[in-house]
């Protein structure tokens, strides 16, 4: 175990337990935690392994009261941990070897084709059948139709109701880097001189069948594992950065410089909000989020016929409804 991490809970971790395990590093995310946990429990996450990086808002106290959460503390540098990756790897090496692991940030919700009906372990069963070890996901920024500073988020609320809009188009892939870019943050926060600041990366590989190795050495935004370039099935991470507390957080993080490239992205947010205090992210491509099927129709996620066939069983006769397939573990208990 990484010597920087001090375990705070004393709950046993079953070795043979089925289901996906989630791994998070966070700081001062108390308001987001109730919905974050409930949402991913409903998908089929069985257990959460969380590193608290010196929160001062009660995050740790809340998490210690959750029976499926295992909690560690560190006051070490987030930047020096490769932005939390080395902490997550240390925990996965102990608790997730040859298991499916979901690496999340506190402002992200995983979606994938049919996730409203299809259990997360059924998705993992399909990936196993294809001999894939990773699910490609697009980081999809959601926002409200109000100024960011007026987008109030109450603790425990469903962020999809607070920030229900996203950019339906203008996403692009850079074959030279292997990254996806675009969307609202590219539209509003990319400097006029693009060479001065690399475009914001939207590629992420959050769901992995974990085996120790070098694939995460360069972070979660790229992968060379089997399945990384698959078009059989892809997912998305609904990303809820732009709520009222973000303006102050951007100011704090631009000073702390604990994020990538000395927090230059956060410095850009500070400049933008200073110039436009009432900034609203709505634009010509903004649409209301309706669910996973909408993202497939827009081409922001993919679902092959093989995936569709695997995750549904015919209902038993002409015109009969389909029955969603759930795998052992996860939602089917």
N, C-alpha and C positions, 0 to 999 in steps of 0.2 A: 504494500500500500504506500502511496505517495506520502512522504513524511510531512508535507505541508498541511495535510488534512487531518482534522480531529473529529472523530465520530461523536455525535451528540445523542443519538437514540440507542436503545438497547434491545431492539426488537430482533428476533431470530429471522433469518432469511432462508426459506425452504430451498433446498437444492434442486429437487425434481419438479418444482411447480411449473405447470404449463403457462403459456401466455407470454406476451411481449413485456419487456421491462423498459422503462423510460429513464433517461439521464439528463439532468439539468444543472446548469450553473446560473445563479441569480444573485441579484443585489437589489434590495428595496423594491420588492414586487408583491407586497402583501395584498393589495387590492385585486390583482389578477389571479391569485392562487386558487380561490375556491372554484371558479369556473374552469380554469385550466385543468385542475385535477378531475373534476366531474366529467368534463367533456372527454378526456382521454380514457378515463375508466369506462365510459359508455362505449368507446370504440373497442376496448378489449385490453388496455394496459392493466396489468395485474399489480405492478409494484413500481414505485418511484424512488430513484436514488439521486439525491439533490445535494449540491455543494452551495452553501450560503457564503458569499464573499463579503462578510462584514456588514450585513444589513443592520439598519438602525430603526426600522419601521415596524418591527414585530413579526417579520416574515418567519424567523426561526421558531418563535413561540407558537405561531399558528401551525407550522409544519410538524412540530413535535406532537401535536394533538391528532394527527392524521394516522390511522392505523396501518396504512399501506405505504407510508413514506419512511425512508431511511435517510438520515440527515448528517452531513458533515459541515464543519466550519473551517474557513481559512481566511486569514487577513493578508495573504500573499498577493502579489501583483497579478491581476487578470491578464495584462499584456504579456508578462513573462511566462504565463501558462499556455501560450499560444491561444489566448482568448477563451480559456476554459477547457480546451481540448485535452491537455495533459491530465487535468483532474478527471475528466470524463473517462479517459482511457484507463487511468488507474483503477477506477471503480468497475469499468466493464471487464477489465482483466481479472477481477476477482469475482464478479457477480453475473457476467453475461457471456462467458466463452461458449461459442457454438450455439448461442441463442439469438433471437431477433431483438435488437436494441433500437430504441427511438431516442435520438439526440435532439433535444428541443431547447428553445429559448422561451422565457415566460410569456412573451407576447405572440406566440405562434400556436396555431391549431392545425393539425394534420388533416388533410382531406385526400381522398383517392376515389376513383370511379366506383359509384355505388355505395359509398361509405355510410349513407343513411340507412342502408339495409344489410350491408356485407360486413361481417366482423373482421377486425384487423388480423386475426390469426388465419382467416380464410385467405386474405391477401397474401400473407406470408407463406401459406401452403402453396399458393400458385407460384410465387417466386421460387420456392424450393423445387417445385416440379420442373421449372425452367432452368434449374441450376444457377439462378441469379443470387447474388449476395448483397444487393443494394437496390433501393428504389430511387430513381431520379425524381426530384421534386423542384417545382418552381416557387420561389418566394414571391407571394402575391400580396401587394400592399392594399389594405382596405382603409377607408376613410369616410368621414361624414360629409353632409352637404352644408356644414356650418364651418366657420373659422376653426382652425385647430385649437386655438386658445379657448374656444367656447364649447368644445366637444367634451362634455363632462362624463367621466366614467365612474360609476358607483361600484364599490367593492362587491364582487360576486356577480355582476351583470354579465349578460351574454354580449361579448364585444361585437358580434355580428349584427346586433340590433343597434348598437351605438354607432358603429362604423360600417354601414351596409353597402358601400359603393367601392368599385374598383375600376381600373382601366381595362376595357375589353380588348384593346389592340395596341399596336406599336411596341411589340416585343421583338427582340432579334437575338440571333446567336452569332458569336464571334468564333469562327473555326480556329483562329490562331491561338486563342486562349482556352477554348472549350467552355466559355461562360455564356450564360444568357443575361441580357440586359433589357432595359426598357421600362414601360409602365409609368406610374405617377411620379416616382422619385427621379427617374431619368428626365421626365418632362419638366419638372419644377426645380430640381436641385443640381442638375449637371451644369458645371461652369461653362461659360461661353467658349473658353479655350479648353476643349476637351483634353488636350495633351497635358494640361496642367494638373489634371486630376483624373485618374482612371474612372470609367463609368461604374456605377454601383452594380455589384454582382447579384444576380437573382437565382443562380444555380445553387442547389443545396442537396446533399445526400444524407438525409436525416435518419432513414430507416435502413439498418444494416444487420445482416447475420454476422455477428462479431467473432472474429478470430484475431488474436494479436498479430500485428504486422505493421508495415510502414504506411498503409493507405491514408491514415489520418495525419501523417506528419506535416502535410501542407494545409490542414484544416478540413472543414466539412463542405467546402464549396466545390471540391473536385474529387473524383474517384476513378481508379483504374480497375475496380472490382468487376467481376462478371455481372452484367445487368446495367452498368452505368450508362451505356448507350442504347439501351433497349427502347423499342417503341411498343412492346407488348402491353405495358401498363406503366403510366407515370402518375405522380401525385402532385400536390401543391401544399404549401404551408401558408395558410391565411395569416397575414402579418399585420398586427394592430399596434403600430408604433405611434400613430398620430392622434393622441388624445391630449386633453388639456395639460396634463403634467409633463408632456414631452418638451415643451419650450424650456422649462426650468432644467429638466434633465439634460437637454442638449448643452445648455450653458455649463452645467456641472461637469459633464463628460469632456467638453472641450478644454476644460482646465485640468482635469485629472489625467488626461492623455493616456488612458488605459486601453483604448480601442486601436484598431488597425491604423497604421501610418500616423501615429501620434494624434489620433482622433480627428484627422483632417475632415472626415465626413461630417462630424458633429460641428466642427467650426463652420462648415458650409451652411448647416442648418441655422446656426446662430446668426450668421450674416443675413440669411434669407428672411428670418423672422424679424430681425432688427429693421430691415428695409420694408417688410410687409407684415406688420403685427397682426393684421386681420386675415392672414393668408388662409384661403380655403383651397382644398386640393381638387375640387370638381373641375372637369374639363370636357371637351367634346366627345371623348371616348368613355366617359363615366357611365356605368350601368349598375343596377342594384344586384347584389349577390342573391342567387336563387338556390344554389346547391351544386353538387358535384356534376350532375348531368349537364348543366349549363357550361361548366368549364370544359367538359369534353366536347360539346358542340362548338365552342369557341376555339378549340384546338389548343387550349392551355393545359389540358391533361389528355392522355391517350388511354384507350381501352380496346385491345384487339378482340376479335371474335372469340379467340381462344380463352381470353380472360372472362368474357361475358358468359361463355358456355360453362366455364369452370365454376363460376360463382352463382349460377342459377340452375335449378333442377325443374324440368317441366312439371306443371301442376297435376297432370294426370288425365288430360282429355282436352278436346277442342274447346278453345275459349276459356279454359281454366286458368286461374292466375298462377304466376310463377311463385315458387317457394325459394326464398333466399337461402343459400348454403352457408352455414356457420361451421367452422372447424372446432375441434376439441380445444378447450380453453377459451379465454376471452369472453365474449358476450354470452356464449351458450353455457358458461359456468362449468 
